[in-house]
């Protein structure tokens, strides 16, 4: 077990399930330096601290799809630190998925020094992901605004080019060809 984990180690263990960013129990246990069994025992003993928006159990279908994706994509390109497969897990017990708040609560019920230290890092990673998402949304909004401006400018620019072309073309003479020289009116 490595003592020092990086933001990237934790970031690679965060998945999106049911529209939420979560960490599976096996990954969270590794982060906090305990066995998955111990983590789940503490969760079970403190069930009132883990409402559905903090933690939920994966359905069999979600677990199977996750295993298929992990197998096809080489464990979701996770680092060696993270869980590569759930194949060694007791099939009777589906994994728990912890949201950011659930991960913090898990550190509190584990009450180990490493869990407390790592929970700070976990929170920082979740915050960083939220900031990146917000930045991406802002960037997408600004890009859409720029596209709208450019589209309206295209019409204005085309009108300007048309006006310049009209100015560049000589006007047709109404009186016919111009005579050269001095002419008396008469």
C-alpha positions, 0 to 999 in steps of 0.5 A: 500500500502506498502511503502517499496518494495523489489527486490523480489516484483519487480522481481515477477512482471517481465514477459517474453513476446515476448522474452522480460522481461516486467512489466505489467501496473497494476504492474508498477502502484502499484510499482510507487504508482499510479492507473493504469488509471493514469499511462496509462493517462500519457503514452497516453499524452506522447506517443512519449516517448514510442516507441515499444521497450519501451512499447507495448499493449498485444494482446487479445490472449496474455492477455487471455493466461496470465490470464489462466496461472495466474489462473492455477498457482495461479497468477504465484506465485506472492507475494500479492503485485503483480497483481493476475488477470486482471479480474477487468480491463475494457475488452476494454483496453488490458494491456500495457507491459513496458520493462526496458526502458519503466519502467524508462520513465514511472517514468519520465512522472509520475514525483512523488517522489515515482516513481523516487525512485522506478524506481531506484529499478526497474532498479536494478532488471532488471540489476540483472536479466541480470547478473543472465542470463549472469552468467547462460550462462557462467556456461552453456558454462563452463559445456559444455566445461567440458563435451567435455573434459571429453568425450575426456579424457574417451577415453584416460583413457580407452587406459591407462587402456588397456595398464596397463592390457596388462602389467599385463598379463604375456607374453606367453613363446616361448620356452615352459616350463622353466627347472629348474637347471643347464644345460650345453650347449653341 
